[in-house]
C-alpha cells in the first residue's frame, strides 16, 4: 500500500496506573529480547520468520526548554491488509553525561488497534512537575518505547536522548578591568519556572581568586529576575575568564562564562 493511501488518526494512551506494573512491561521486554535467541523464540512460541508489516517510529524530541512539558510519541503505520493490535510500553528517565541512568521519571503502557492502511499516533505526556526534581547533571533525558504486534509477534524498540535547555547566566562588567582595582561584575538570568527557587547559591571563579567562592542568594519568585553583583580584584593583566554557576533546590547548574581584558594600572 502506498504512503499516499495511509490514513492518520491520533490518540493518547490513558493508563489506569501511571507507573506500569510488571505483567505487560516484563512480557514486552522479554519478547523483544527473545528475537535474538533461538531457545527463547521457541519458549515464547515465536515464528522463525516474523512478518513485520507495521512500521513503528519514536518521534525525536528536538528541543525542550526547562519548565515545558514534553511527549513520548510513537507513530504506528499498518501496511498489512488486516487490522493489527499493538501493545506498547513507553518510559522516560534522566541520564548522566556518560549515558548511565539517573532517576526514573514516568512509565506507562497501553494497547491499541490500527486498521489496515491507517496510521495511529500514541503519546505519553510528561509535565514539568514530573521531571524537574528528577534531573541530574547537564539535564539529559532518555525516552524509550517498546511494542509488540499481537497477530504477528513482531516486536520493536527504540530510544532517544535529548538535553533540556536551561537559561544562561548573563555576565556584565560594570567598568573597565584594571590590575589591583575593584571590578564589579553583574550576574543575572530569569527564572523560567512557575515555582519559586529556594536555597539559592552562586559559585564564582575569576581573576584574583585562589579558589571558587560560594555566595548565598535570596529566594527567587516564579518567573522572577535574578541579579547578583560580585566584586573581583584582578592581579595580572591579560585575557581573564569568569565562570559562574547558579543552583537551587528546584533549578540546578545554570551556567555562564565571559572573558575580559585586564589592563595595567598605568592606563
N, C-alpha and C positions, 0 to 999 in steps of 0.2 A: 504494500500500500504506500503510495507516495506521500511525502510530508504535507503536500497541499490538501490532502483529504483528512488529515488528522484534526479532530475537534477537541477544543480545550475547555476544561472547567477547572475551578479552583475550590478547595475546601481546606479547612483547618482541622487537624486531628484533635479531638477533645478526649482526654483520658480521665477516667474517674479518679485515678491515682496519679498525681503529678510525678511522683517517683515510681518508676516502673518496677513491679515486683517480679521475682525470679522466673516464673514459668516461661513467659513469652520471650523475655530478653535472653535467657540462657539457651533456649532452643534455637533461636535465630543465630546466636553466636556459634553454637555447635554445628548447625547446618552449614554455615558459611565456612567454618574451619574444615568440615568433612570433605569439601571438594578436593582437597589436596592429598587425601589418604584413602587408598582402596578399601582397607578394612573398615574405616569409618563410613564410607559410602554404602557398603553392604549393611552395616549396622542400622543406618538410617533409611535403608531401602531406597537409596538414590540411584536413578538410572545412570548407566555408564555415559551415555551421550545425552546430556541435558539440553532441551530446547530452550534457547534464550530469545524469546520473541517480545520481551518487554524491555524497553530502554529506560534506564534509570539514571538520573543525574542529580548530584548535590550542587546546589547553586552556591558559588563562592560569595563570601561577604567581602566586598572590595574595600570599603572604608567605613569606619564607625567612630564617631566622637563619643567620648565618655559621657555617660548620662543619657544616651539614647538607647532605645530598645533595639534588639536585632532578632532575626528569624533564622531558624534552621529549616531550609526549604528543599524539598525533593520533587522533581518532575518525573512522572511516570508516563511513558508513551506505549500504548498497546498496539503492536503491529501484527497481531495474530487475527484470525477470523473468529475468535471466541472471546467471551469475557474472561478477564484474569483477576484473581483475588490476591491481594498483596498484604502481607504482614510486614510491618515496619517498626523499627526502633530508631529513635533519634536522641542524641545526647550532646551535652556541652560541658567543658571543664576548662579551668585555667591551666596554663602550662608555663614552665620556666624557659629561659632562653635556649637551653640545651635540648628542649623537647620533652623532658620528663614532666609527668603530670603534677599539677598543683592541687587545686581543690575542685571537687565535683560541683557543678552549677545546677544543671537541670537535665532530666531524662524523661522521656515519655514513649509510649508505644501505641499502636493502633492497627486497624485493619480496614481496607477499603477496596472497592472493585473498580476496575477500569474496563469500560466496554470496548469492543473491537473498533479500532480506528479512532480511539479517543485518547486524550491526554489529560491527566489529573495532576494538580499541584497540591501538595500537602505541606503544612508548616507547623512548626513549634515556635511560639513567640517567647522570647526571654526579655523580661523587663529589667530596668536598671537595678531595682531593689533585690533582684535575684542574683546579680553577678557582682555588684560593686564591692561587697565585703569578701568576695572570693578571689579577687585579682591578686597576682603576685608580681614580682619584678618585671618591668617592661610591658605589663598589661597584655600578654599574649593569651589568646583563647583558641582551643581546638573544638571544632564541631565534627560530629561523626554520625553517619547513617548506615543502617544495616537492614536489608529486606530479603524476603523470600516469596516466590510466587507459588501459591498452593497447588495449582493444577500441573505445573511442570517441574517443581522442585528447584527452579532457577534461584540462585542466591547471588547477592550483590552487596558490596560495601564500598564506602568512600569517605574520605575525611578532608578537612581543610583547616588551615591555621590562619589566623589574622591577628593584627595588633590594634588595640583600642587606642585612639589618638587622644592625648592629653594636651591641655594648654601649655604653651611655652612661657617660661618666666622672661619677662621683658626687662632688660638691663639698660639703665640710662645713667651716664656720667654727668653730674651736675656742674662740673668745672673741669678745666684742663688738669691733666695728671702731671705733677711735678715731684721730683725726688725730695723726700723728707717734708712734704707738705700734706695737710689733710686732703683727702679725696672722698667726697660724698657720692655714694652710688645708690640709686633707687632701683629696687626690685619689685615688680608688680605683675599681676595677672588677674583674670576674672574667674570666680568660682563658677564652673559650668554645671553644677548640680543643683537640684531643687531641695537640697538639705544643707543644713549648716555644717561647716567644717570645725571640728573641735580638736583640742590638744595639738594646736598647730606649732610648727617649728621650722626655722630656716637653718640650712647648713651652708657656710661660705668658705671658699678657697680663693685666695688672691694675693697680690704682691704685699709684702710686709708681714705676712702671716707664716709662722713656722709650722702651724698645723691648722686644720679646719676649725672654725668656730661655729657654735650652735647657739641660736637665739630663739627664744620662745615668742610666739605671736598670739594676739587675741583671737577669739573665735570669729569665724567669717560667716555672715548670713548667707542664705540661699541666693545664688546668682549675684552675690556681692563682690565688690572690688577688694583686692589685697594689695597693699603697698607698704614697703618697708625700706627705710634708709639706713645704710650701714657706712661707717667711716673706716677708711683704709689709709695707711701711710706708706707709699712706695719707697723702697730703699735704694733701688737701682734704676737707671734709665734703660729704655728699650721697649720692645713689644711685650706687654704683660697680659695674661689671660685671667679673667674672672669666671668662676664656676659657682653656681648656686643651686640648691635643691630645697623644695618645699614639701613637707609631708604633714598629714593629719590622720586622724582615725579613718575618715571617710574617703580621702584622696591622697595617694602617696606618689612620690617620685615625680613631682612637677619640676622640670629641669630647665636651666638656661645657662648660656655662656656668652662672653663677649671679650673682645681684645681691645686694648687701649695702648697708645704710645705714651710712655712716661718720659718727660723731658728733664734735663738737668736744671738745677735751681738757678742757674745763671741766666736762663731765658725769661 
